[in-house]
Amino acid sequence: MSVIEQIRAVLEEIKLREITEYDMREKSSLTDVVLVATAESSVQLDTARSKLEELMWKHKIRLKNPLEEWGGGWLLMDYGDLIINVFLEEKRSFYNLDDLLRSQHFDIDEIKNVHNR
């Protein structure tokens, strides 16, 4: 089972919804894959972070933003070639990252500005 499949299994195990994987290899030099999921509570966000850190530690894949503040309904975990975003539902719909990641035209300035909303 690949690391991505294991991550997906962890997210499904803790009952996250709308788990979506975006292949970014043709769109961005920043990352290969972006995963986006929806949590129903801050407890689920905390559980996701804990379980994902444990899984990635086993694979010797280090988190590049370990000190980033993740409160406020958006958990962002940057592993370089893989970025995981877990949102509370209202934050996912507000930031609308899915539409940006799905679009054929991908402008890095749009991503830089998404966090400034």
Sine and cosine of phi, psi and omega as CSV:
sin_phi,cos_phi,sin_psi,cos_psi,sin_omega,cos_omega
0.00,0.00,0.76,-0.65,-0.01,-1.00
-0.95,0.32,0.26,-0.97,0.03,-1.00
-0.87,0.50,-0.67,0.74,0.01,-1.00
-0.88,0.48,-0.69,0.73,0.03,-1.00
-0.90,0.45,-0.61,0.79,0.04,-1.00
-0.92,0.38,-0.64,0.77,0.06,-1.00
-0.88,0.47,-0.73,0.69,0.03,-1.00
-0.85,0.53,-0.67,0.74,0.02,-1.00
-0.89,0.46,-0.66,0.75,0.04,-1.00
-0.89,0.46,-0.72,0.70,-0.01,-1.00
-0.90,0.44,-0.63,0.78,0.05,-1.00
-0.93,0.37,-0.62,0.78,0.00,-1.00
-0.87,0.50,-0.60,0.80,-0.01,-1.00
-1.00,-0.06,0.24,0.97,0.16,-0.99
0.92,0.38,0.54,0.84,0.14,-0.99
-0.96,0.29,0.45,-0.89,-0.07,-1.00
-0.92,-0.40,0.23,-0.97,0.10,-1.00
0.75,0.67,0.77,0.64,0.02,-1.00
-0.97,0.23,0.89,-0.45,-0.09,-1.00
-0.81,-0.59,0.69,-0.72,0.00,-1.00
-0.92,-0.39,0.76,-0.64,0.02,-1.00
-0.89,-0.46,0.82,-0.57,0.06,-1.00
-1.00,0.09,0.90,-0.43,-0.09,-1.00
-0.96,-0.27,0.05,1.00,-0.11,-0.99
-0.84,0.54,-0.58,0.82,-0.01,-1.00
-1.00,0.03,-0.18,0.98,-0.11,-0.99
-0.95,-0.30,-0.42,0.91,-0.16,-0.99
-0.52,-0.85,0.58,-0.81,0.11,-0.99
-1.00,-0.01,-0.07,1.00,-0.05,-1.00
-0.98,0.20,-0.58,0.81,-0.08,-1.00
-0.41,-0.91,0.32,-0.95,0.03,-1.00
-0.99,-0.11,-0.64,0.77,-0.09,-1.00
-0.68,-0.73,0.67,-0.74,0.13,-0.99
-0.85,-0.52,0.81,-0.59,0.08,-1.00
-0.96,-0.27,0.67,-0.74,0.04,-1.00
-0.77,-0.64,0.71,-0.70,0.01,-1.00
-0.60,-0.80,0.30,-0.95,0.00,-1.00
-0.90,-0.43,0.76,-0.65,0.08,-1.00
-0.96,-0.28,0.44,-0.90,0.00,-1.00
-1.00,-0.09,-0.20,0.98,-0.04,-1.00
-0.39,-0.92,0.26,-0.97,0.07,-1.00
-0.92,0.40,-0.44,0.90,0.08,-1.00
-0.90,0.44,-0.67,0.74,0.05,-1.00
-0.90,0.43,-0.64,0.77,0.05,-1.00
-0.86,0.51,-0.73,0.69,-0.01,-1.00
-0.89,0.45,-0.68,0.73,0.03,-1.00
-0.90,0.44,-0.67,0.74,0.02,-1.00
-0.87,0.50,-0.74,0.67,0.00,-1.00
-0.86,0.52,-0.74,0.67,-0.04,-1.00
-0.88,0.48,-0.75,0.66,-0.04,-1.00
-0.93,0.36,-0.60,0.80,0.02,-1.00
-0.94,0.34,-0.65,0.76,0.06,-1.00
-0.87,0.50,-0.68,0.73,0.01,-1.00
-0.89,0.45,-0.73,0.69,0.00,-1.00
-0.88,0.47,-0.73,0.68,-0.05,-1.00
-0.93,0.36,-0.56,0.83,0.07,-1.00
-0.86,0.51,-0.67,0.74,0.03,-1.00
-0.87,0.49,-0.55,0.84,0.00,-1.00
-1.00,0.01,0.06,1.00,0.00,-1.00
0.87,0.49,0.57,0.82,0.07,-1.00
-0.96,-0.27,0.88,-0.47,-0.14,-0.99
-1.00,-0.07,0.65,-0.76,0.06,-1.00
-0.94,0.33,0.79,-0.62,-0.05,-1.00
-1.00,0.07,-0.24,0.97,0.00,-1.00
-0.79,-0.61,0.82,0.57,-0.11,-0.99
-0.91,0.41,-0.39,0.92,-0.06,-1.00
-0.98,-0.17,0.03,1.00,-0.03,-1.00
-0.90,0.43,0.72,-0.70,0.08,-1.00
-0.93,0.38,0.77,-0.64,-0.07,-1.00
-0.85,-0.53,0.17,0.98,0.06,-1.00
-0.93,0.37,0.04,-1.00,0.05,-1.00
1.00,0.07,0.19,0.98,0.11,-0.99
1.00,-0.04,0.17,0.99,0.02,-1.00
-0.65,-0.76,0.91,-0.41,0.09,-1.00
-0.98,-0.18,0.87,-0.49,0.01,-1.00
-0.89,-0.46,0.86,-0.50,0.01,-1.00
-0.86,-0.52,0.92,-0.40,-0.07,-1.00
-0.98,-0.20,0.92,-0.39,0.06,-1.00
-0.93,-0.36,0.40,0.92,0.01,-1.00
0.99,0.14,-1.00,-0.08,-0.01,-1.00
-0.95,0.31,-0.14,0.99,0.01,-1.00
-0.68,-0.74,0.78,-0.63,0.08,-1.00
-0.84,-0.54,0.77,-0.63,-0.01,-1.00
-0.92,-0.39,0.79,-0.61,0.06,-1.00
-0.87,-0.50,0.83,-0.56,0.10,-0.99
-0.85,-0.52,0.84,-0.54,-0.07,-1.00
-0.90,-0.44,0.49,-0.87,0.35,-0.94
-0.95,0.32,0.48,-0.88,-0.14,-0.99
-0.81,0.59,-0.71,0.71,-0.04,-1.00
-0.92,0.40,-0.53,0.85,0.04,-1.00
-0.96,0.29,-0.63,0.78,0.01,-1.00
-0.88,0.47,-0.68,0.73,-0.01,-1.00
-0.95,0.31,-0.57,0.82,0.02,-1.00
-0.91,0.42,-0.76,0.65,-0.04,-1.00
-0.97,0.23,-0.44,0.90,0.09,-1.00
0.78,0.62,0.65,0.76,0.00,-1.00
-0.88,0.48,-0.52,0.85,-0.02,-1.00
-0.85,0.52,-0.70,0.71,0.00,-1.00
-0.89,0.46,-0.65,0.76,0.04,-1.00
-0.89,0.46,-0.71,0.70,-0.04,-1.00
-0.94,0.34,-0.48,0.88,0.02,-1.00
-0.98,0.21,-0.40,0.92,-0.14,-0.99
-0.90,0.43,0.51,-0.86,0.05,-1.00
-0.95,0.31,-0.62,0.79,0.03,-1.00
-1.00,0.00,0.86,-0.51,-0.08,-1.00
-0.85,-0.52,0.93,-0.38,-0.05,-1.00
-0.92,-0.38,0.88,-0.48,-0.06,-1.00
-0.85,0.53,-0.50,0.87,0.03,-1.00
-0.90,0.43,-0.50,0.86,0.06,-1.00
-0.90,0.43,-0.63,0.77,0.01,-1.00
-0.93,0.37,-0.66,0.75,0.01,-1.00
-0.86,0.50,-0.56,0.83,-0.06,-1.00
-1.00,0.08,-0.30,0.95,-0.06,-1.00
-0.89,0.46,-0.56,0.83,-0.02,-1.00
-0.98,0.22,-0.31,0.95,-0.05,-1.00
-1.00,0.03,0.07,1.00,0.00,-1.00
-0.92,0.39,0.00,0.00,0.00,0.00
